[in-house]
């Protein structure tokens, strides 16, 4: 999931450099959402691992 967030971030950077503002904003939004989902899943996994001990 983190891989997809990085891919969309790179797409957003390339689109911003080329002047495609709408595409850049959309890709950046998707990257932010995927990164936040990754953080939540990682945190839940970490807490679940601590509780199993």
N, CA, C and O atoms as a GROMACS GRO file, in nm:
protein
  212
    1UNK      N    1   0.083  -0.119   0.000
    1UNK     CA    2   0.000   0.000   0.000
    1UNK      C    3   0.088   0.126   0.000
    1UNK      O    4   0.058   0.225  -0.067
    2UNK      N    5   0.196   0.119   0.076
    2UNK     CA    6   0.288   0.233   0.078
    2UNK      C    7   0.349   0.254  -0.060
    2UNK      O    8   0.376   0.367  -0.100
    3UNK      N    9   0.370   0.145  -0.132
    3UNK     CA   10   0.423   0.153  -0.269
    3UNK      C   11   0.330   0.234  -0.358
    3UNK      O   12   0.375   0.319  -0.435
    4UNK      N   13   0.200   0.208  -0.349
    4UNK     CA   14   0.103   0.281  -0.431
    4UNK      C   15   0.098   0.428  -0.393
    4UNK      O   16   0.081   0.514  -0.479
    5UNK      N   17   0.112   0.458  -0.265
    5UNK     CA   18   0.114   0.598  -0.221
    5UNK      C   19   0.233   0.671  -0.282
    5UNK      O   20   0.221   0.785  -0.326
    6UNK      N   21   0.348   0.605  -0.283
    6UNK     CA   22   0.468   0.667  -0.343
    6UNK      C   23   0.450   0.683  -0.493
    6UNK      O   24   0.491   0.785  -0.548
    7UNK      N   25   0.391   0.585  -0.559
    7UNK     CA   26   0.369   0.594  -0.704
    7UNK      C   27   0.278   0.711  -0.736
    7UNK      O   28   0.307   0.787  -0.829
    8UNK      N   29   0.168   0.728  -0.662
    8UNK     CA   30   0.078   0.840  -0.689
    8UNK      C   31   0.145   0.974  -0.656
    8UNK      O   32   0.118   1.074  -0.722
    9UNK      N   33   0.232   0.975  -0.556
    9UNK     CA   34   0.306   1.098  -0.523
    9UNK      C   35   0.399   1.136  -0.639
    9UNK      O   36   0.409   1.253  -0.674
   10UNK      N   37   0.466   1.038  -0.696
   10UNK     CA   38   0.554   1.065  -0.810
   10UNK      C   39   0.474   1.112  -0.930
   10UNK      O   40   0.516   1.204  -1.001
   11UNK      N   41   0.359   1.051  -0.954
   11UNK     CA   42   0.271   1.095  -1.063
   11UNK      C   43   0.229   1.240  -1.040
   11UNK      O   44   0.225   1.320  -1.134
   12UNK      N   45   0.196   1.273  -0.915
   12UNK     CA   46   0.157   1.411  -0.883
   12UNK      C   47   0.271   1.508  -0.910
   12UNK      O   48   0.248   1.617  -0.962
   13UNK      N   49   0.393   1.471  -0.873
   13UNK     CA   50   0.508   1.558  -0.898
   13UNK      C   51   0.531   1.580  -1.046
   13UNK      O   52   0.554   1.693  -1.090
   14UNK      N   53   0.525   1.473  -1.123
   14UNK     CA   54   0.546   1.485  -1.268
   14UNK      C   55   0.436   1.569  -1.332
   14UNK      O   56   0.464   1.653  -1.418
   15UNK      N   57   0.311   1.547  -1.291
   15UNK     CA   58   0.200   1.624  -1.347
   15UNK      C   59   0.212   1.771  -1.309
   15UNK      O   60   0.179   1.858  -1.390
   16UNK      N   61   0.259   1.799  -1.188
   16UNK     CA   62   0.275   1.939  -1.146
   16UNK      C   63   0.383   2.008  -1.228
   16UNK      O   64   0.368   2.124  -1.266
   17UNK      N   65   0.492   1.938  -1.254
   17UNK     CA   66   0.601   1.996  -1.334
   17UNK      C   67   0.554   2.024  -1.476
   17UNK      O   68   0.593   2.124  -1.535
   18UNK      N   69   0.471   1.936  -1.530
   18UNK     CA   70   0.424   1.952  -1.668
   18UNK      C   71   0.306   2.049  -1.679
   18UNK      O   72   0.263   2.082  -1.790
   19UNK      N   73   0.254   2.094  -1.565
   19UNK     CA   74   0.148   2.194  -1.568
   19UNK      C   75   0.007   2.141  -1.564
   19UNK      O   76  -0.088   2.216  -1.590
   20UNK      N   77  -0.011   2.015  -1.533
   20UNK     CA   78  -0.145   1.957  -1.524
   20UNK      C   79  -0.192   1.966  -1.378
   20UNK      O   80  -0.178   1.871  -1.302
   21UNK      N   81  -0.247   2.080  -1.342
   21UNK     CA   82  -0.284   2.105  -1.203
   21UNK      C   83  -0.390   2.013  -1.148
   21UNK      O   84  -0.379   1.966  -1.035
   22UNK      N   85  -0.494   1.986  -1.228
   22UNK     CA   86  -0.602   1.900  -1.181
   22UNK      C   87  -0.558   1.758  -1.158
   22UNK      O   88  -0.595   1.695  -1.058
   23UNK      N   89  -0.479   1.706  -1.250
   23UNK     CA   90  -0.428   1.570  -1.236
   23UNK      C   91  -0.333   1.561  -1.117
   23UNK      O   92  -0.336   1.464  -1.042
   24UNK      N   93  -0.250   1.663  -1.100
   24UNK     CA   94  -0.156   1.664  -0.988
   24UNK      C   95  -0.230   1.666  -0.855
   24UNK      O   96  -0.192   1.595  -0.762
   25UNK      N   97  -0.333   1.746  -0.846
   25UNK     CA   98  -0.411   1.754  -0.721
   25UNK      C   99  -0.480   1.622  -0.692
   25UNK      O  100  -0.484   1.577  -0.578
   26UNK      N  101  -0.535   1.560  -0.795
   26UNK     CA  102  -0.602   1.431  -0.777
   26UNK      C  103  -0.505   1.322  -0.733
   26UNK      O  104  -0.536   1.245  -0.642
   27UNK      N  105  -0.390   1.314  -0.797
   27UNK     CA  106  -0.292   1.213  -0.761
   27UNK      C  107  -0.236   1.238  -0.621
   27UNK      O  108  -0.212   1.143  -0.546
   28UNK      N  109  -0.216   1.364  -0.586
   28UNK     CA  110  -0.168   1.396  -0.452
   28UNK      C  111  -0.272   1.359  -0.347
   28UNK      O  112  -0.237   1.309  -0.240
   29UNK      N  113  -0.398   1.381  -0.376
   29UNK     CA  114  -0.505   1.342  -0.284
   29UNK      C  115  -0.511   1.192  -0.262
   29UNK      O  116  -0.526   1.145  -0.150
   30UNK      N  117  -0.498   1.118  -0.370
   30UNK     CA  118  -0.497   0.972  -0.360
   30UNK      C  119  -0.377   0.925  -0.279
   30UNK      O  120  -0.388   0.836  -0.196
   31UNK      N  121  -0.261   0.986  -0.303
   31UNK     CA  122  -0.140   0.949  -0.230
   31UNK      C  123  -0.157   0.976  -0.080
   31UNK      O  124  -0.114   0.896   0.002
   32UNK      N  125  -0.218   1.089  -0.046
   32UNK     CA  126  -0.241   1.121   0.096
   32UNK      C  127  -0.334   1.019   0.162
   32UNK      O  128  -0.308   0.973   0.273
   33UNK      N  129  -0.441   0.984   0.092
   33UNK     CA  130  -0.536   0.887   0.148
   33UNK      C  131  -0.470   0.751   0.168
   33UNK      O  132  -0.485   0.690   0.273
   34UNK      N  133  -0.396   0.704   0.068
   34UNK     CA  134  -0.330   0.574   0.079
   34UNK      C  135  -0.227   0.574   0.190
   34UNK      O  136  -0.212   0.475   0.261
   35UNK      N  137  -0.155   0.685   0.207
   35UNK     CA  138  -0.055   0.693   0.313
   35UNK      C  139  -0.121   0.690   0.450
   35UNK      O  140  -0.071   0.624   0.542
   36UNK      N  141  -0.232   0.759   0.465
   36UNK     CA  142  -0.303   0.758   0.593
   36UNK      C  143  -0.358   0.619   0.624
   36UNK      O  144  -0.352   0.574   0.739
   37UNK      N  145  -0.412   0.551   0.524
   37UNK     CA  146  -0.461   0.414   0.544
   37UNK      C  147  -0.345   0.324   0.584
   37UNK      O  148  -0.359   0.239   0.672
   38UNK      N  149  -0.229   0.341   0.519
   38UNK     CA  150  -0.111   0.263   0.555
   38UNK      C  151  -0.072   0.286   0.700
   38UNK      O  152  -0.042   0.191   0.772
   39UNK      N  153  -0.071   0.412   0.744
   39UNK     CA  154  -0.034   0.442   0.882
   39UNK      C  155  -0.131   0.378   0.982
   39UNK      O  156  -0.089   0.325   1.085
   40UNK      N  157  -0.260   0.384   0.952
   40UNK     CA  158  -0.360   0.325   1.042
   40UNK      C  159  -0.341   0.173   1.050
   40UNK      O  160  -0.343   0.116   1.159
   41UNK      N  161  -0.324   0.109   0.937
   41UNK     CA  162  -0.305  -0.037   0.935
   41UNK      C  163  -0.176  -0.075   1.007
   41UNK      O  164  -0.173  -0.173   1.082
   42UNK      N  165  -0.068   0.001   0.986
   42UNK     CA  166   0.058  -0.027   1.054
   42UNK      C  167   0.044  -0.010   1.204
   42UNK      O  168   0.097  -0.091   1.280
   43UNK      N  169  -0.027   0.093   1.248
   43UNK     CA  170  -0.047   0.116   1.391
   43UNK      C  171  -0.131   0.005   1.454
   43UNK      O  172  -0.099  -0.043   1.562
   44UNK      N  173  -0.238  -0.037   1.387
   44UNK     CA  174  -0.322  -0.145   1.438
   44UNK      C  175  -0.241  -0.274   1.447
   44UNK      O  176  -0.254  -0.348   1.546
   45UNK      N  177  -0.161  -0.303   1.348
   45UNK     CA  178  -0.078  -0.423   1.349
   45UNK      C  179   0.023  -0.418   1.464
   45UNK      O  180   0.046  -0.518   1.531
   46UNK      N  181   0.083  -0.302   1.485
   46UNK     CA  182   0.180  -0.286   1.592
   46UNK      C  183   0.116  -0.307   1.729
   46UNK      O  184   0.172  -0.377   1.814
   47UNK      N  185   0.000  -0.249   1.750
   47UNK     CA  186  -0.071  -0.262   1.878
   47UNK      C  187  -0.116  -0.407   1.898
   47UNK      O  188  -0.107  -0.460   2.009
   48UNK      N  189  -0.163  -0.471   1.793
   48UNK     CA  190  -0.206  -0.611   1.803
   48UNK      C  191  -0.087  -0.700   1.838
   48UNK      O  192  -0.101  -0.797   1.913
   49UNK      N  193   0.029  -0.670   1.784
   49UNK     CA  194   0.149  -0.746   1.815
   49UNK      C  195   0.191  -0.729   1.960
   49UNK      O  196   0.239  -0.824   2.023
   50UNK      N  197   0.173  -0.609   2.013
   50UNK     CA  198   0.206  -0.586   2.154
   50UNK      C  199   0.109  -0.656   2.248
   50UNK      O  200   0.148  -0.704   2.355
   51UNK      N  201  -0.018  -0.662   2.209
   51UNK     CA  202  -0.118  -0.725   2.294
   51UNK      C  203  -0.107  -0.878   2.296
   51UNK      O  204  -0.153  -0.941   2.391
   52UNK      N  205  -0.048  -0.937   2.196
   52UNK     CA  206  -0.034  -1.082   2.190
   52UNK      C  207   0.071  -1.133   2.288
   52UNK      O  208   0.068  -1.250   2.326
   53UNK      N  209   0.163  -1.048   2.329
   53UNK     CA  210   0.271  -1.091   2.418
   53UNK      C  211   0.227  -1.110   2.556
   53UNK      O  212   0.308  -1.146   2.642
   0.00000   0.00000   0.00000
